[in-house]
């Protein structure tokens, strides 16, 4: 049967559609083939070339990462190993021995990795010695810890640890100083000892601490708080103009301090002046007194420190409080030197009893006296200082310069403690009682001709 003319165009369109489909399939196949070829051949080769370029440029960690990502393409495994090896060599040049060791260990026997592993401890040891000599004890310690006993490693480790301990203590002290905790910082620097600039740091902390107190004292004085401001200034003498400022306020201080309201048992006050810092050029210092007992309108005082040094009597022979040379000095030269006319008018004449020595009642103590300045008796020293731990007495620099012997370890207010005399005779009229470095009373053996600290007592009138 013959095809009609109408069916011919239809067949042509059908053949044309099939052609387009075939073309599309061919193009798709070509694209897929090209994509496959690109990823299978061109791209890995490109990455390989880039990895080689990184390695040749000395970028070994990046090269190793690139070779590792190729998953066995060509000789990328060799490139990976070589990159790591070269990087290990670079680390050796940079003295990063621990990192180099880790890489060489992972390389097995590649090239001379095993030789390098044997050499690394020696390199580390030599570098550690150099670091230690340069003062980098932490870096040296880290390296010595990995040298496995080469050379004098144990001794060097001990040295490094000792220095690191000092460094840590120094930094801690410096932190205290930077935070304004000057007293603690000074103690910390002092405890470190002869290390770096610790001595200078102690002085700097002391100065800074005094400066804080000085500024606070001036603020108190300017606000009308003379008593507290003055009492802060007196111990600062020598720091800036604290001594001169205290001198200007001394009379006003006494007028305000010596009232019933401002004087309390076991409190302190400043009254009179006497050389204490052993620097006569800067004048005498205000005397600090401990208030032993307030009794109505008067108060019994004893100097806080040993002010001078002398024997109880000028010769080793029988004597008593009434006849001894120290009593004459206290009520003569000392009274005139230490107190102004106005201050002397406040000092009351006291009946000074010839109290018996409780451990030597057979020794005659002589007669009662009337004195303005005196020493405590054994009975008074026992009753007025409770507990006895309050009896130790610090010595002034001036008293020490006069020959007073002091403790090497015991301190009161940063002053070494000393033996100080009482007025009661001991086991004979050639001996006198005294208080030792720790506050214990010696009832028996002190020679009247031996030198002790003089710690005067007075009774003063309070009020205007």
C-alpha positions in Angstrom: 0.0 0.0 0.0 1.4 3.4 -0.9 2.0 6.1 1.6 -0.1 9.2 1.2 1.5 12.6 0.6 0.1 13.8 4.0 2.1 11.2 6.0 5.5 12.2 4.5 5.9 15.5 6.5 5.0 13.6 9.7 7.7 11.1 9.1 10.2 13.8 8.5 9.3 15.5 11.8 9.7 12.2 13.6 13.1 11.6 12.1 14.1 15.1 13.0 13.0 14.6 16.7 15.0 11.4 17.0 18.0 13.3 15.6 17.8 15.9 18.3 17.6 13.2 21.0 20.6 11.5 19.6 22.5 14.8 19.5 21.5 15.5 23.1 22.7 12.1 24.2 26.0 12.5 22.4 26.5 16.0 24.0 25.6 14.6 27.4 28.0 11.8 27.0 30.7 14.2 25.9 30.1 16.4 28.9 30.1 13.4 31.3 33.3 12.2 29.6 34.9 15.6 29.9 33.9 16.0 33.5 35.2 12.5 34.3 38.5 13.2 32.5 38.8 16.5 34.2 38.4 15.0 37.7 40.2 11.8 36.9 43.2 13.2 35.1 43.5 17.0 34.9 42.5 18.0 38.4 44.8 15.5 40.3 47.7 16.5 38.1 47.0 20.1 38.9 46.9 19.4 42.6 50.0 17.3 42.3 51.8 20.1 40.6 50.6 22.5 43.3 51.8 20.2 46.1 55.3 20.0 44.4 55.4 23.7 44.1 54.5 24.1 47.8 57.2 21.6 48.8 59.8 23.3 46.6 58.8 26.7 48.1 59.6 25.4 51.6 55.9 25.4 52.7 56.2 21.8 54.0 53.1 21.6 56.3 50.9 22.8 53.4 52.7 20.5 50.9 52.2 17.5 53.2 48.5 18.3 53.6 48.2 18.6 49.8 50.0 15.3 49.2 48.0 13.5 51.9 44.7 14.7 50.2 45.6 12.9 46.9 45.1 9.5 48.4 47.9 7.8 46.6 47.9 9.6 43.3 51.2 9.0 41.5 54.0 9.2 44.1 52.1 11.5 46.4 52.9 9.1 49.3 56.6 9.8 48.7 55.9 13.5 48.5 54.0 13.4 51.8 56.9 11.6 53.5 59.5 13.9 51.9 57.5 17.0 52.9 57.3 15.8 56.5 61.0 15.0 56.5 62.0 18.4 55.2 59.7 20.0 57.7 61.3 18.1 60.5 64.7 19.4 59.3 63.3 22.9 59.3 62.1 22.4 62.9 65.6 21.3 63.9 67.0 24.6 62.5 64.4 26.5 64.4 65.3 24.5 67.6 61.8 23.1 67.9 63.2 19.8 68.9 60.2 18.2 70.4 58.1 18.8 67.3 60.9 17.5 65.1 61.2 14.4 67.2 57.5 13.6 66.8 57.8 13.9 63.0 61.0 11.9 62.7 59.5 9.2 64.9 56.5 8.9 62.5 58.8 8.6 59.5 60.2 5.3 60.5 63.5 4.7 58.8 63.0 7.3 56.0 66.4 8.6 54.9 68.4 9.4 58.2 65.4 10.0 60.5 66.8 7.4 62.9 70.1 9.3 63.1 68.3 12.5 63.9 66.3 10.9 66.6 69.6 9.9 68.3 71.0 13.4 67.9 68.0 15.4 69.2 68.6 14.8 72.9 72.1 16.2 72.5 70.8 19.2 70.6 68.2 19.7 73.3 70.8 19.4 76.1 73.1 22.0 74.4 70.2 24.4 73.8 69.0 23.9 77.3 72.4 24.8 78.7 72.4 27.9 76.5 69.0 28.9 77.6 69.9 28.4 81.3 73.0 30.6 80.8 70.8 33.2 79.2 68.5 33.2 82.2 65.6 31.4 80.5 65.1 28.7 83.2 61.6 27.7 82.2 62.7 27.0 78.6 65.8 25.2 79.8 63.8 23.1 82.2 61.4 22.0 79.5 64.4 20.9 77.3 66.3 19.2 80.2 63.2 17.3 81.0 63.5 15.6 77.6 67.2 14.9 77.4 66.9 11.6 79.3 69.8 12.0 81.6 72.5 13.4 79.3 75.4 15.2 80.9 74.6 17.1 84.1 70.9 17.1 83.4 69.8 16.2 87.0 71.9 19.0 88.5 70.7 21.5 85.8 67.1 20.5 86.4 67.5 21.2 90.1 69.1 24.6 89.4 66.3 25.5 86.9 63.6 24.5 89.4 65.2 26.7 92.1 65.4 29.6 89.8 61.8 29.1 88.6 60.7 29.1 92.2 62.5 32.4 92.7 61.0 33.9 89.6 57.5 32.9 90.7 58.0 34.4 94.1 59.4 37.6 92.6 56.4 37.9 90.3 54.0 37.3 93.2 55.7 40.0 95.2 55.6 42.3 92.2 51.9 41.7 91.9 51.4 42.6 95.6 53.3 45.8 95.0 51.4 46.7 91.8 48.1 46.2 93.8 49.2 48.6 96.5 49.8 46.0 99.1 53.2 47.5 100.0 53.8 46.0 103.4 53.1 42.5 102.2 55.1 43.1 99.0 58.1 44.3 101.1 58.0 41.2 103.2 57.7 39.0 100.1 60.7 40.7 98.4 62.7 40.5 101.7 61.9 36.8 102.0 63.3 36.1 98.5 66.7 37.5 99.6 69.5 38.3 97.3 67.8 37.9 93.9 67.6 40.4 91.1 66.6 43.8 92.5 64.8 42.5 95.6 66.7 44.9 97.9 65.7 47.9 95.8 62.1 46.6 95.6 62.0 46.4 99.4 63.1 50.0 99.7 60.6 51.0 97.0 57.7 49.3 98.8 58.7 50.8 102.1 58.8 54.2 100.5 55.5 53.7 98.7 53.8 52.4 101.9 55.1 55.4 103.9 53.8 57.7 101.2 50.3 56.3 101.5 50.4 56.8 105.3 51.9 60.3 104.8 49.2 61.5 102.5 46.5 60.1 104.8 48.1 61.8 107.8 48.1 65.2 105.9 44.5 64.7 105.0 43.6 64.0 108.6 45.5 67.1 109.8 43.9 69.3 107.2 40.5 68.1 108.3 41.2 68.9 111.9 41.9 65.4 113.2 45.3 66.3 114.8 45.6 63.4 117.1 45.3 60.6 114.6 47.2 62.6 111.9 50.1 63.3 114.3 50.4 59.7 115.5 50.6 58.6 111.9 53.4 61.1 111.1 55.7 60.5 114.0 57.0 57.0 112.9 57.5 58.4 109.4 60.2 60.8 110.4 62.7 61.0 107.6 60.1 60.5 105.0 59.6 63.7 103.1 58.8 66.5 105.6 56.9 64.2 108.1 59.3 65.1 111.0 58.9 68.9 110.5 55.2 68.6 110.1 54.8 66.5 113.2 56.9 69.1 115.2 54.5 71.9 114.1 51.5 70.0 115.4 53.2 68.5 118.6 51.9 71.1 121.0 48.4 71.0 119.6 48.5 67.2 119.7 49.3 67.2 123.4 46.5 69.7 124.1 44.0 67.4 122.4 45.5 64.0 123.4 46.1 64.6 127.1 42.4 64.7 128.0 40.5 62.1 129.9 38.6 61.1 126.8 41.7 60.4 124.7 43.7 58.4 127.2 42.9 54.8 127.9 44.5 51.9 129.7 47.0 50.1 127.4 46.7 52.9 124.9 49.6 55.0 123.6 50.5 58.7 123.6 53.4 60.9 122.7 54.9 63.1 125.3 58.4 64.7 125.5 61.2 64.1 123.1 64.5 62.2 123.2 67.1 61.2 120.7 66.1 57.8 119.3 67.1 57.4 115.7 70.8 58.1 116.5 70.8 61.0 114.1 71.4 64.1 116.2 71.3 66.4 113.2 67.6 65.8 112.7 66.7 66.6 116.3 65.1 64.4 119.0 62.0 62.3 118.3 58.8 62.4 120.3 58.7 59.7 123.0 56.0 57.1 122.7 54.6 56.0 126.0 52.4 53.0 127.0 49.6 53.9 129.3 49.9 51.4 132.1 47.0 52.7 134.1 44.6 55.6 134.0 43.6 56.8 137.4 41.1 59.6 137.4 42.9 62.7 136.2 46.3 61.2 135.9 47.9 58.3 134.1 50.9 56.0 134.8 53.2 55.7 131.7 56.2 53.7 130.7 58.3 54.4 127.6 57.4 52.0 124.8 61.0 51.4 124.0 64.4 51.3 125.7 65.5 54.9 125.4 69.1 54.7 126.6 71.7 52.3 128.0 73.6 52.5 131.3 74.2 50.7 134.5 71.9 50.8 137.5 74.8 52.3 139.5 78.1 53.8 138.5 80.1 51.3 140.4 79.8 47.6 141.4 79.0 48.0 145.1 76.1 47.9 147.5 73.4 50.4 146.7 69.6 50.9 146.5 67.1 52.7 144.4 67.4 55.7 146.6 71.2 55.9 146.2 71.7 54.6 142.6 73.1 56.7 139.8 70.4 55.9 137.3 67.8 57.5 139.6 69.8 60.7 139.8 70.2 60.7 136.0 66.4 60.2 135.4 65.4 63.0 137.7 68.2 65.3 136.5 69.7 65.2 133.0 67.0 63.1 131.4 64.1 65.1 132.9 65.6 68.3 131.6 66.5 66.9 128.2 63.3 65.1 127.4 60.6 67.5 128.6 59.8 71.1 128.0 58.9 73.4 130.9 55.2 72.9 130.1 55.6 69.2 129.9 57.5 69.0 133.2 54.6 70.8 134.8 52.4 67.9 133.9 54.7 65.3 135.4 53.6 64.5 139.0 55.9 63.7 141.8 55.3 60.0 142.6 55.8 58.1 145.8 58.2 55.4 144.7 57.9 52.4 147.1 60.8 50.2 148.1 59.0 47.1 147.2 60.4 43.8 148.4 61.8 41.3 145.9 59.3 38.4 146.1 62.1 35.9 145.5 64.6 37.6 147.8 62.7 39.0 150.8 66.0 39.0 152.8 67.5 41.8 150.7 67.0 45.3 152.1 65.6 47.6 149.4 66.2 50.9 151.1 63.7 53.7 151.6 60.7 55.0 149.7 61.4 58.0 147.5 59.6 60.9 145.9 60.4 61.0 142.2 59.1 62.4 138.9 60.8 59.8 136.8 61.5 56.3 138.0 61.8 52.7 137.0 59.2 50.0 137.7 59.6 47.6 140.6 59.3 43.8 140.2 55.9 44.0 141.8 54.7 46.7 139.3 56.3 44.8 136.3 54.4 41.7 137.4 51.0 43.4 137.9 51.0 46.0 135.1 52.0 43.7 132.3 49.5 40.9 131.9 50.1 38.7 130.1 53.9 38.8 130.4 54.2 38.6 126.7 53.6 42.4 126.7 56.8 42.9 128.7 59.4 42.5 125.9 60.9 45.9 125.0 62.3 47.1 121.7 65.5 49.2 121.7 66.0 52.5 119.9 68.9 52.9 117.5 70.4 55.5 120.0 70.3 53.0 122.9 72.0 50.4 120.8 74.7 52.9 119.8 75.3 53.4 123.6 76.3 49.7 123.9 73.0 48.0 124.5 72.9 44.3 123.6 69.8 43.2 121.7 68.2 40.0 120.4 69.1 38.7 116.9 65.6 37.4 116.4 63.1 38.8 118.8 61.4 42.0 117.6 58.9 44.6 118.9 57.6 47.1 116.4 60.5 46.2 114.1 63.0 46.9 116.9 65.2 44.2 118.4 64.3 43.4 122.0 66.7 44.1 124.9 67.2 43.6 128.6 65.7 46.4 130.6 66.3 47.2 134.2 63.8 47.4 137.1 64.5 49.3 140.3 64.1 46.4 142.7 67.4 44.8 144.0 68.0 41.1 143.3 69.7 38.5 145.5 72.1 41.1 147.0 72.5 44.8 147.2 75.1 44.5 144.4 72.6 43.0 142.0 69.4 44.3 140.4 66.4 42.7 138.8 65.6 43.1 135.1 63.5 41.9 132.3 65.0 39.7 129.6 64.6 39.6 125.8 61.4 37.6 126.0 59.7 39.4 128.8 60.8 37.1 131.7 61.8 38.7 135.0 65.3 37.9 136.3 64.9 38.1 140.1 68.4 37.1 141.0 71.7 37.9 139.2 71.9 41.2 137.3 75.0 43.2 138.3 74.3 46.8 139.3 77.3 47.8 137.2 76.1 46.0 134.1 74.5 48.0 131.3 70.8 47.6 130.6 68.1 49.5 128.7 66.5 52.4 130.6 62.8 52.3 130.2 61.5 55.3 132.3 58.1 55.6 133.9 56.2 58.8 134.8 52.8 59.8 136.1 51.3 62.7 134.3 48.3 65.0 134.9 45.6 64.8 132.3 43.3 67.6 131.1 44.2 71.2 130.4 
